[in-house]
Amino acid sequence: MTRKTLPLALLAAFSASPALAQARADPAGSSPLIAALSWVQGTLLGTVATSAAVIAIAIVGFLMLSGRMEWRRGVIVIVGAFIIFGAVSIVAGIRSLAGAM
């Protein structure tokens, strides 16, 4: 890029409008994909997964307190559970920040 086109490129980049794909509803033919992703989300965040995560965190906590597990590995397991169950909130926060820009 030359010095003359750099300001124009920066102006175009910062004055971009939101993509039209974000303003519309789901694209045609995407309902099987959306249904599959909803099933995966329900499976990952359902009752069985929540019960397994509670049991896993309890076991990890007991192992850490008894000195049988490194604290670092235990904290990684607990943070991973928070990320899995907080993924919806994390994505919503990122989307709201992107929409505010």
Jmol script that loads the backbone (N, CA, C; Angstrom):
load data "model"
ATOM      1  N   MET A   1       0.827  -1.167   0.000  1.00  0.00           N
ATOM      2  CA  MET A   1       0.000   0.000   0.000  1.00  0.00           C
ATOM      3  C   MET A   1       0.876   1.236   0.000  1.00  0.00           C
ATOM      4  N   THR A   2       0.464   2.199  -0.735  1.00  0.00           N
ATOM      5  CA  THR A   2       1.220   3.442  -0.766  1.00  0.00           C
ATOM      6  C   THR A   2       0.720   4.361   0.334  1.00  0.00           C
ATOM      7  N   ARG A   3       1.444   5.455   0.518  1.00  0.00           N
ATOM      8  CA  ARG A   3       1.063   6.401   1.573  1.00  0.00           C
ATOM      9  C   ARG A   3      -0.257   7.084   1.268  1.00  0.00           C
ATOM     10  N   LYS A   4      -0.601   7.224   0.013  1.00  0.00           N
ATOM     11  CA  LYS A   4      -1.836   7.916  -0.348  1.00  0.00           C
ATOM     12  C   LYS A   4      -3.059   7.015  -0.130  1.00  0.00           C
ATOM     13  N   THR A   5      -2.922   5.725  -0.319  1.00  0.00           N
ATOM     14  CA  THR A   5      -4.077   4.834  -0.187  1.00  0.00           C
ATOM     15  C   THR A   5      -4.276   4.327   1.236  1.00  0.00           C
ATOM     16  N   LEU A   6      -3.281   4.466   2.085  1.00  0.00           N
ATOM     17  CA  LEU A   6      -3.406   3.986   3.459  1.00  0.00           C
ATOM     18  C   LEU A   6      -4.521   4.697   4.225  1.00  0.00           C
ATOM     19  N   PRO A   7      -4.614   6.036   4.196  1.00  0.00           N
ATOM     20  CA  PRO A   7      -5.731   6.682   4.911  1.00  0.00           C
ATOM     21  C   PRO A   7      -7.097   6.281   4.362  1.00  0.00           C
ATOM     22  N   LEU A   8      -7.198   6.095   3.057  1.00  0.00           N
ATOM     23  CA  LEU A   8      -8.475   5.676   2.485  1.00  0.00           C
ATOM     24  C   LEU A   8      -8.843   4.272   2.931  1.00  0.00           C
ATOM     25  N   ALA A   9      -7.865   3.386   3.014  1.00  0.00           N
ATOM     26  CA  ALA A   9      -8.125   2.022   3.459  1.00  0.00           C
ATOM     27  C   ALA A   9      -8.543   2.005   4.928  1.00  0.00           C
ATOM     28  N   LEU A  10      -7.900   2.817   5.748  1.00  0.00           N
ATOM     29  CA  LEU A  10      -8.278   2.894   7.152  1.00  0.00           C
ATOM     30  C   LEU A  10      -9.677   3.476   7.320  1.00  0.00           C
ATOM     31  N   LEU A  11     -10.006   4.491   6.539  1.00  0.00           N
ATOM     32  CA  LEU A  11     -11.330   5.076   6.593  1.00  0.00           C
ATOM     33  C   LEU A  11     -12.387   4.059   6.187  1.00  0.00           C
ATOM     34  N   ALA A  12     -12.135   3.285   5.159  1.00  0.00           N
ATOM     35  CA  ALA A  12     -13.079   2.267   4.710  1.00  0.00           C
ATOM     36  C   ALA A  12     -13.227   1.159   5.749  1.00  0.00           C
ATOM     37  N   ALA A  13     -12.147   0.801   6.400  1.00  0.00           N
ATOM     38  CA  ALA A  13     -12.201  -0.280   7.389  1.00  0.00           C
ATOM     39  C   ALA A  13     -12.990   0.137   8.625  1.00  0.00           C
ATOM     40  N   PHE A  14     -12.823   1.377   9.078  1.00  0.00           N
ATOM     41  CA  PHE A  14     -13.496   1.811  10.297  1.00  0.00           C
ATOM     42  C   PHE A  14     -14.914   2.307  10.056  1.00  0.00           C
ATOM     43  N   SER A  15     -15.285   2.556   8.831  1.00  0.00           N
ATOM     44  CA  SER A  15     -16.639   3.019   8.552  1.00  0.00           C
ATOM     45  C   SER A  15     -17.507   1.906   7.987  1.00  0.00           C
ATOM     46  N   ALA A  16     -17.079   0.660   8.123  1.00  0.00           N
ATOM     47  CA  ALA A  16     -17.849  -0.460   7.588  1.00  0.00           C
ATOM     48  C   ALA A  16     -19.141  -0.617   8.382  1.00  0.00           C
ATOM     49  N   SER A  17     -20.207  -0.929   7.672  1.00  0.00           N
ATOM     50  CA  SER A  17     -21.492  -1.158   8.328  1.00  0.00           C
ATOM     51  C   SER A  17     -21.592  -2.627   8.730  1.00  0.00           C
ATOM     52  N   PRO A  18     -22.530  -2.954   9.622  1.00  0.00           N
ATOM     53  CA  PRO A  18     -22.677  -4.357  10.016  1.00  0.00           C
ATOM     54  C   PRO A  18     -23.028  -5.229   8.814  1.00  0.00           C
ATOM     55  N   ALA A  19     -22.577  -6.454   8.868  1.00  0.00           N
ATOM     56  CA  ALA A  19     -22.837  -7.370   7.756  1.00  0.00           C
ATOM     57  C   ALA A  19     -24.327  -7.658   7.653  1.00  0.00           C
ATOM     58  N   LEU A  20     -24.810  -7.828   6.448  1.00  0.00           N
ATOM     59  CA  LEU A  20     -26.222  -8.105   6.239  1.00  0.00           C
ATOM     60  C   LEU A  20     -26.612  -9.469   6.787  1.00  0.00           C
ATOM     61  N   ALA A  21     -25.668 -10.381   6.845  1.00  0.00           N
ATOM     62  CA  ALA A  21     -25.972 -11.717   7.347  1.00  0.00           C
ATOM     63  C   ALA A  21     -26.353 -11.676   8.816  1.00  0.00           C
ATOM     64  N   GLN A  22     -25.873 -10.704   9.567  1.00  0.00           N
ATOM     65  CA  GLN A  22     -26.207 -10.607  10.977  1.00  0.00           C
ATOM     66  C   GLN A  22     -27.590 -10.027  11.191  1.00  0.00           C
ATOM     67  N   ALA A  23     -28.066  -9.235  10.259  1.00  0.00           N
ATOM     68  CA  ALA A  23     -29.353  -8.585  10.421  1.00  0.00           C
ATOM     69  C   ALA A  23     -30.514  -9.489   9.990  1.00  0.00           C
ATOM     70  N   ARG A  24     -30.262 -10.499   9.207  1.00  0.00           N
ATOM     71  CA  ARG A  24     -31.311 -11.375   8.696  1.00  0.00           C
ATOM     72  C   ARG A  24     -31.529 -12.561   9.619  1.00  0.00           C
ATOM     73  N   ALA A  25     -32.603 -13.277   9.332  1.00  0.00           N
ATOM     74  CA  ALA A  25     -32.873 -14.503  10.070  1.00  0.00           C
ATOM     75  C   ALA A  25     -31.934 -15.606   9.572  1.00  0.00           C
ATOM     76  N   ASP A  26     -32.166 -16.810  10.027  1.00  0.00           N
ATOM     77  CA  ASP A  26     -31.315 -17.928   9.622  1.00  0.00           C
ATOM     78  C   ASP A  26     -31.399 -18.137   8.115  1.00  0.00           C
ATOM     79  N   PRO A  27     -30.273 -18.467   7.479  1.00  0.00           N
ATOM     80  CA  PRO A  27     -30.300 -18.674   6.035  1.00  0.00           C
ATOM     81  C   PRO A  27     -31.138 -19.883   5.649  1.00  0.00           C
ATOM     82  N   ALA A  28     -31.618 -19.866   4.433  1.00  0.00           N
ATOM     83  CA  ALA A  28     -32.452 -20.967   3.946  1.00  0.00           C
ATOM     84  C   ALA A  28     -31.664 -22.269   3.946  1.00  0.00           C
ATOM     85  N   GLY A  29     -32.305 -23.327   4.379  1.00  0.00           N
ATOM     86  CA  GLY A  29     -31.671 -24.633   4.384  1.00  0.00           C
ATOM     87  C   GLY A  29     -30.784 -24.898   5.581  1.00  0.00           C
ATOM     88  N   SER A  30     -30.756 -23.994   6.548  1.00  0.00           N
ATOM     89  CA  SER A  30     -29.871 -24.190   7.698  1.00  0.00           C
ATOM     90  C   SER A  30     -30.568 -24.861   8.874  1.00  0.00           C
ATOM     91  N   SER A  31     -31.838 -25.181   8.735  1.00  0.00           N
ATOM     92  CA  SER A  31     -32.564 -25.751   9.869  1.00  0.00           C
ATOM     93  C   SER A  31     -32.000 -27.091  10.345  1.00  0.00           C
ATOM     94  N   PRO A  32     -31.516 -27.997   9.465  1.00  0.00           N
ATOM     95  CA  PRO A  32     -30.902 -29.219  10.003  1.00  0.00           C
ATOM     96  C   PRO A  32     -29.640 -28.934  10.816  1.00  0.00           C
ATOM     97  N   LEU A  33     -28.856 -27.957  10.386  1.00  0.00           N
ATOM     98  CA  LEU A  33     -27.654 -27.597  11.137  1.00  0.00           C
ATOM     99  C   LEU A  33     -28.010 -26.986  12.481  1.00  0.00           C
ATOM    100  N   ILE A  34     -28.998 -26.125  12.484  1.00  0.00           N
ATOM    101  CA  ILE A  34     -29.411 -25.493  13.728  1.00  0.00           C
ATOM    102  C   ILE A  34     -29.985 -26.533  14.674  1.00  0.00           C
ATOM    103  N   ALA A  35     -30.753 -27.476  14.153  1.00  0.00           N
ATOM    104  CA  ALA A  35     -31.305 -28.537  14.997  1.00  0.00           C
ATOM    105  C   ALA A  35     -30.185 -29.395  15.586  1.00  0.00           C
ATOM    106  N   ALA A  36     -29.180 -29.718  14.772  1.00  0.00           N
ATOM    107  CA  ALA A  36     -28.065 -30.533  15.267  1.00  0.00           C
ATOM    108  C   ALA A  36     -27.272 -29.790  16.337  1.00  0.00           C
ATOM    109  N   LEU A  37     -27.013 -28.511  16.120  1.00  0.00           N
ATOM    110  CA  LEU A  37     -26.282 -27.730  17.116  1.00  0.00           C
ATOM    111  C   LEU A  37     -27.091 -27.543  18.390  1.00  0.00           C
ATOM    112  N   SER A  38     -28.391 -27.417  18.255  1.00  0.00           N
ATOM    113  CA  SER A  38     -29.237 -27.318  19.451  1.00  0.00           C
ATOM    114  C   SER A  38     -29.200 -28.622  20.239  1.00  0.00           C
ATOM    115  N   TRP A  39     -29.171 -29.751  19.537  1.00  0.00           N
ATOM    116  CA  TRP A  39     -29.070 -31.038  20.219  1.00  0.00           C
ATOM    117  C   TRP A  39     -27.737 -31.162  20.960  1.00  0.00           C
ATOM    118  N   VAL A  40     -26.650 -30.743  20.295  1.00  0.00           N
ATOM    119  CA  VAL A  40     -25.339 -30.798  20.946  1.00  0.00           C
ATOM    120  C   VAL A  40     -25.320 -29.891  22.172  1.00  0.00           C
ATOM    121  N   GLN A  41     -25.867 -28.706  22.043  1.00  0.00           N
ATOM    122  CA  GLN A  41     -25.918 -27.787  23.184  1.00  0.00           C
ATOM    123  C   GLN A  41     -26.745 -28.372  24.316  1.00  0.00           C
ATOM    124  N   GLY A  42     -27.890 -28.969  23.996  1.00  0.00           N
ATOM    125  CA  GLY A  42     -28.710 -29.597  25.022  1.00  0.00           C
ATOM    126  C   GLY A  42     -28.006 -30.758  25.697  1.00  0.00           C
ATOM    127  N   THR A  43     -27.232 -31.515  24.918  1.00  0.00           N
ATOM    128  CA  THR A  43     -26.495 -32.641  25.480  1.00  0.00           C
ATOM    129  C   THR A  43     -25.378 -32.159  26.391  1.00  0.00           C
ATOM    130  N   LEU A  44     -24.635 -31.142  25.950  1.00  0.00           N
ATOM    131  CA  LEU A  44     -23.518 -30.644  26.741  1.00  0.00           C
ATOM    132  C   LEU A  44     -23.956 -29.898  27.998  1.00  0.00           C
ATOM    133  N   LEU A  45     -25.122 -29.282  27.949  1.00  0.00           N
ATOM    134  CA  LEU A  45     -25.564 -28.476  29.074  1.00  0.00           C
ATOM    135  C   LEU A  45     -26.757 -29.093  29.803  1.00  0.00           C
ATOM    136  N   GLY A  46     -27.111 -30.328  29.470  1.00  0.00           N
ATOM    137  CA  GLY A  46     -28.276 -30.975  30.055  1.00  0.00           C
ATOM    138  C   GLY A  46     -28.039 -31.470  31.477  1.00  0.00           C
ATOM    139  N   THR A  47     -29.035 -32.186  31.968  1.00  0.00           N
ATOM    140  CA  THR A  47     -29.009 -32.667  33.346  1.00  0.00           C
ATOM    141  C   THR A  47     -27.891 -33.669  33.584  1.00  0.00           C
ATOM    142  N   VAL A  48     -27.691 -34.579  32.650  1.00  0.00           N
ATOM    143  CA  VAL A  48     -26.639 -35.592  32.813  1.00  0.00           C
ATOM    144  C   VAL A  48     -25.262 -34.934  32.839  1.00  0.00           C
ATOM    145  N   ALA A  49     -25.035 -33.990  31.922  1.00  0.00           N
ATOM    146  CA  ALA A  49     -23.738 -33.314  31.882  1.00  0.00           C
ATOM    147  C   ALA A  49     -23.516 -32.474  33.139  1.00  0.00           C
ATOM    148  N   THR A  50     -24.564 -31.829  33.623  1.00  0.00           N
ATOM    149  CA  THR A  50     -24.431 -31.034  34.843  1.00  0.00           C
ATOM    150  C   THR A  50     -24.111 -31.924  36.040  1.00  0.00           C
ATOM    151  N   SER A  51     -24.781 -33.056  36.129  1.00  0.00           N
ATOM    152  CA  SER A  51     -24.498 -33.992  37.226  1.00  0.00           C
ATOM    153  C   SER A  51     -23.079 -34.530  37.146  1.00  0.00           C
ATOM    154  N   ALA A  52     -22.628 -34.864  35.927  1.00  0.00           N
ATOM    155  CA  ALA A  52     -21.257 -35.370  35.761  1.00  0.00           C
ATOM    156  C   ALA A  52     -20.234 -34.300  36.131  1.00  0.00           C
ATOM    157  N   ALA A  53     -20.514 -33.049  35.782  1.00  0.00           N
ATOM    158  CA  ALA A  53     -19.581 -31.970  36.114  1.00  0.00           C
ATOM    159  C   ALA A  53     -19.522 -31.734  37.619  1.00  0.00           C
ATOM    160  N   VAL A  54     -20.658 -31.814  38.294  1.00  0.00           N
ATOM    161  CA  VAL A  54     -20.669 -31.639  39.751  1.00  0.00           C
ATOM    162  C   VAL A  54     -19.868 -32.752  40.426  1.00  0.00           C
ATOM    163  N   ILE A  55     -20.060 -33.978  39.962  1.00  0.00           N
ATOM    164  CA  ILE A  55     -19.317 -35.102  40.530  1.00  0.00           C
ATOM    165  C   ILE A  55     -17.826 -34.954  40.249  1.00  0.00           C
ATOM    166  N   ALA A  56     -17.483 -34.558  39.016  1.00  0.00           N
ATOM    167  CA  ALA A  56     -16.068 -34.404  38.657  1.00  0.00           C
ATOM    168  C   ALA A  56     -15.402 -33.318  39.494  1.00  0.00           C
ATOM    169  N   ILE A  57     -16.074 -32.195  39.684  1.00  0.00           N
ATOM    170  CA  ILE A  57     -15.489 -31.114  40.475  1.00  0.00           C
ATOM    171  C   ILE A  57     -15.364 -31.527  41.935  1.00  0.00           C
ATOM    172  N   ALA A  58     -16.331 -32.279  42.436  1.00  0.00           N
ATOM    173  CA  ALA A  58     -16.242 -32.752  43.815  1.00  0.00           C
ATOM    174  C   ALA A  58     -15.059 -33.707  43.980  1.00  0.00           C
ATOM    175  N   ILE A  59     -14.879 -34.609  43.025  1.00  0.00           N
ATOM    176  CA  ILE A  59     -13.755 -35.554  43.094  1.00  0.00           C
ATOM    177  C   ILE A  59     -12.423 -34.818  42.994  1.00  0.00           C
ATOM    178  N   VAL A  60     -12.342 -33.877  42.056  1.00  0.00           N
ATOM    179  CA  VAL A  60     -11.106 -33.111  41.890  1.00  0.00           C
ATOM    180  C   VAL A  60     -10.805 -32.307  43.155  1.00  0.00           C
ATOM    181  N   GLY A  61     -11.839 -31.699  43.733  1.00  0.00           N
ATOM    182  CA  GLY A  61     -11.638 -30.953  44.967  1.00  0.00           C
ATOM    183  C   GLY A  61     -11.144 -31.834  46.100  1.00  0.00           C
ATOM    184  N   PHE A  62     -11.713 -33.024  46.234  1.00  0.00           N
ATOM    185  CA  PHE A  62     -11.255 -33.963  47.261  1.00  0.00           C
ATOM    186  C   PHE A  62      -9.811 -34.392  47.018  1.00  0.00           C
ATOM    187  N   LEU A  63      -9.475 -34.696  45.749  1.00  0.00           N
ATOM    188  CA  LEU A  63      -8.105 -35.107  45.429  1.00  0.00           C
ATOM    189  C   LEU A  63      -7.111 -33.977  45.688  1.00  0.00           C
ATOM    190  N   MET A  64      -7.516 -32.739  45.398  1.00  0.00           N
ATOM    191  CA  MET A  64      -6.614 -31.610  45.651  1.00  0.00           C
ATOM    192  C   MET A  64      -6.423 -31.402  47.149  1.00  0.00           C
ATOM    193  N   LEU A  65      -7.483 -31.531  47.922  1.00  0.00           N
ATOM    194  CA  LEU A  65      -7.371 -31.331  49.367  1.00  0.00           C
ATOM    195  C   LEU A  65      -6.579 -32.442  50.048  1.00  0.00           C
ATOM    196  N   SER A  66      -6.649 -33.641  49.491  1.00  0.00           N
ATOM    197  CA  SER A  66      -5.903 -34.747  50.094  1.00  0.00           C
ATOM    198  C   SER A  66      -4.468 -34.831  49.571  1.00  0.00           C
ATOM    199  N   GLY A  67      -4.104 -33.968  48.647  1.00  0.00           N
ATOM    200  CA  GLY A  67      -2.733 -33.925  48.147  1.00  0.00           C
ATOM    201  C   GLY A  67      -2.419 -34.958  47.083  1.00  0.00           C
ATOM    202  N   ARG A  68      -3.436 -35.552  46.491  1.00  0.00           N
ATOM    203  CA  ARG A  68      -3.211 -36.564  45.460  1.00  0.00           C
ATOM    204  C   ARG A  68      -3.226 -35.994  44.050  1.00  0.00           C
ATOM    205  N   MET A  69      -3.577 -34.738  43.925  1.00  0.00           N
ATOM    206  CA  MET A  69      -3.621 -34.106  42.604  1.00  0.00           C
ATOM    207  C   MET A  69      -2.955 -32.740  42.699  1.00  0.00           C
ATOM    208  N   GLU A  70      -2.241 -32.381  41.639  1.00  0.00           N
ATOM    209  CA  GLU A  70      -1.608 -31.065  41.593  1.00  0.00           C
ATOM    210  C   GLU A  70      -2.691 -29.991  41.535  1.00  0.00           C
ATOM    211  N   TRP A  71      -2.441 -28.883  42.199  1.00  0.00           N
ATOM    212  CA  TRP A  71      -3.391 -27.790  42.202  1.00  0.00           C
ATOM    213  C   TRP A  71      -3.616 -27.225  40.806  1.00  0.00           C
ATOM    214  N   ARG A  72      -2.555 -27.188  40.038  1.00  0.00           N
ATOM    215  CA  ARG A  72      -2.667 -26.618  38.687  1.00  0.00           C
ATOM    216  C   ARG A  72      -3.627 -27.435  37.832  1.00  0.00           C
ATOM    217  N   ARG A  73      -3.494 -28.746  37.853  1.00  0.00           N
ATOM    218  CA  ARG A  73      -4.380 -29.604  37.061  1.00  0.00           C
ATOM    219  C   ARG A  73      -5.816 -29.514  37.570  1.00  0.00           C
ATOM    220  N   GLY A  74      -5.990 -29.436  38.879  1.00  0.00           N
ATOM    221  CA  GLY A  74      -7.329 -29.311  39.444  1.00  0.00           C
ATOM    222  C   GLY A  74      -8.005 -28.011  39.057  1.00  0.00           C
ATOM    223  N   VAL A  75      -7.248 -26.934  39.088  1.00  0.00           N
ATOM    224  CA  VAL A  75      -7.811 -25.631  38.692  1.00  0.00           C
ATOM    225  C   VAL A  75      -8.169 -25.637  37.208  1.00  0.00           C
ATOM    226  N   ILE A  76      -7.380 -26.312  36.396  1.00  0.00           N
ATOM    227  CA  ILE A  76      -7.697 -26.401  34.964  1.00  0.00           C
ATOM    228  C   ILE A  76      -9.023 -27.126  34.750  1.00  0.00           C
ATOM    229  N   VAL A  77      -9.270 -28.188  35.496  1.00  0.00           N
ATOM    230  CA  VAL A  77     -10.539 -28.917  35.382  1.00  0.00           C
ATOM    231  C   VAL A  77     -11.706 -28.025  35.781  1.00  0.00           C
ATOM    232  N   ILE A  78     -11.556 -27.301  36.871  1.00  0.00           N
ATOM    233  CA  ILE A  78     -12.638 -26.446  37.354  1.00  0.00           C
ATOM    234  C   ILE A  78     -12.890 -25.287  36.396  1.00  0.00           C
ATOM    235  N   VAL A  79     -11.843 -24.668  35.889  1.00  0.00           N
ATOM    236  CA  VAL A  79     -12.010 -23.575  34.922  1.00  0.00           C
ATOM    237  C   VAL A  79     -12.641 -24.095  33.631  1.00  0.00           C
ATOM    238  N   GLY A  80     -12.262 -25.293  33.224  1.00  0.00           N
ATOM    239  CA  GLY A  80     -12.870 -25.891  32.032  1.00  0.00           C
ATOM    240  C   GLY A  80     -14.365 -26.080  32.195  1.00  0.00           C
ATOM    241  N   ALA A  81     -14.800 -26.516  33.371  1.00  0.00           N
ATOM    242  CA  ALA A  81     -16.238 -26.672  33.622  1.00  0.00           C
ATOM    243  C   ALA A  81     -16.943 -25.317  33.576  1.00  0.00           C
ATOM    244  N   PHE A  82     -16.326 -24.288  34.145  1.00  0.00           N
ATOM    245  CA  PHE A  82     -16.918 -22.952  34.074  1.00  0.00           C
ATOM    246  C   PHE A  82     -17.024 -22.461  32.636  1.00  0.00           C
ATOM    247  N   ILE A  83     -16.036 -22.746  31.829  1.00  0.00           N
ATOM    248  CA  ILE A  83     -16.075 -22.312  30.428  1.00  0.00           C
ATOM    249  C   ILE A  83     -17.159 -23.053  29.667  1.00  0.00           C
ATOM    250  N   ILE A  84     -17.286 -24.360  29.902  1.00  0.00           N
ATOM    251  CA  ILE A  84     -18.309 -25.134  29.193  1.00  0.00           C
ATOM    252  C   ILE A  84     -19.704 -24.628  29.534  1.00  0.00           C
ATOM    253  N   PHE A  85     -19.981 -24.460  30.830  1.00  0.00           N
ATOM    254  CA  PHE A  85     -21.325 -24.051  31.225  1.00  0.00           C
ATOM    255  C   PHE A  85     -21.554 -22.557  31.077  1.00  0.00           C
ATOM    256  N   GLY A  86     -20.518 -21.775  30.942  1.00  0.00           N
ATOM    257  CA  GLY A  86     -20.669 -20.344  30.735  1.00  0.00           C
ATOM    258  C   GLY A  86     -20.484 -19.920  29.291  1.00  0.00           C
ATOM    259  N   ALA A  87     -20.384 -20.893  28.383  1.00  0.00           N
ATOM    260  CA  ALA A  87     -20.117 -20.573  26.976  1.00  0.00           C
ATOM    261  C   ALA A  87     -21.194 -19.688  26.368  1.00  0.00           C
ATOM    262  N   VAL A  88     -22.447 -19.940  26.713  1.00  0.00           N
ATOM    263  CA  VAL A  88     -23.540 -19.134  26.162  1.00  0.00           C
ATOM    264  C   VAL A  88     -23.400 -17.679  26.604  1.00  0.00           C
ATOM    265  N   SER A  89     -23.089 -17.462  27.871  1.00  0.00           N
ATOM    266  CA  SER A  89     -22.920 -16.096  28.369  1.00  0.00           C
ATOM    267  C   SER A  89     -21.679 -15.433  27.788  1.00  0.00           C
ATOM    268  N   ILE A  90     -20.609 -16.211  27.612  1.00  0.00           N
ATOM    269  CA  ILE A  90     -19.371 -15.661  27.042  1.00  0.00           C
ATOM    270  C   ILE A  90     -19.605 -15.206  25.613  1.00  0.00           C
ATOM    271  N   VAL A  91     -20.278 -16.044  24.818  1.00  0.00           N
ATOM    272  CA  VAL A  91     -20.555 -15.676  23.422  1.00  0.00           C
ATOM    273  C   VAL A  91     -21.501 -14.486  23.342  1.00  0.00           C
ATOM    274  N   ALA A  92     -22.500 -14.444  24.216  1.00  0.00           N
ATOM    275  CA  ALA A  92     -23.417 -13.301  24.219  1.00  0.00           C
ATOM    276  C   ALA A  92     -22.686 -12.010  24.558  1.00  0.00           C
ATOM    277  N   GLY A  93     -21.739 -12.069  25.486  1.00  0.00           N
ATOM    278  CA  GLY A  93     -20.948 -10.884  25.825  1.00  0.00           C
ATOM    279  C   GLY A  93     -20.072 -10.425  24.671  1.00  0.00           C
ATOM    280  N   ILE A  94     -19.454 -11.380  23.983  1.00  0.00           N
ATOM    281  CA  ILE A  94     -18.614 -11.036  22.837  1.00  0.00           C
ATOM    282  C   ILE A  94     -19.449 -10.443  21.729  1.00  0.00           C
ATOM    283  N   ARG A  95     -20.635 -11.021  21.482  1.00  0.00           N
ATOM    284  CA  ARG A  95     -21.501 -10.494  20.428  1.00  0.00           C
ATOM    285  C   ARG A  95     -21.989  -9.080  20.773  1.00  0.00           C
ATOM    286  N   SER A  96     -22.287  -8.823  22.037  1.00  0.00           N
ATOM    287  CA  SER A  96     -22.739  -7.481  22.398  1.00  0.00           C
ATOM    288  C   SER A  96     -21.615  -6.463  22.278  1.00  0.00           C
ATOM    289  N   LEU A  97     -20.389  -6.893  22.607  1.00  0.00           N
ATOM    290  CA  LEU A  97     -19.249  -5.991  22.428  1.00  0.00           C
ATOM    291  C   LEU A  97     -18.999  -5.716  20.953  1.00  0.00           C
ATOM    292  N   ALA A  98     -19.143  -6.739  20.118  1.00  0.00           N
ATOM    293  CA  ALA A  98     -18.936  -6.546  18.682  1.00  0.00           C
ATOM    294  C   ALA A  98     -20.034  -5.670  18.079  1.00  0.00           C
ATOM    295  N   GLY A  99     -21.239  -5.782  18.606  1.00  0.00           N
ATOM    296  CA  GLY A  99     -22.330  -4.950  18.107  1.00  0.00           C
ATOM    297  C   GLY A  99     -22.202  -3.500  18.546  1.00  0.00           C
ATOM    298  N   ALA A 100     -21.537  -3.260  19.668  1.00  0.00           N
ATOM    299  CA  ALA A 100     -21.375  -1.891  20.172  1.00  0.00           C
ATOM    300  C   ALA A 100     -20.320  -1.129  19.401  1.00  0.00           C
ATOM    301  N   MET A 101     -19.441  -1.816  18.730  1.00  0.00           N
ATOM    302  CA  MET A 101     -18.343  -1.140  18.019  1.00  0.00           C
ATOM    303  C   MET A 101     -18.809  -0.525  16.753  1.00  0.00           C
TER     304      MET A 101
END
end "model"
wireframe off; spacefill off
backbone 0.3
color backbone group
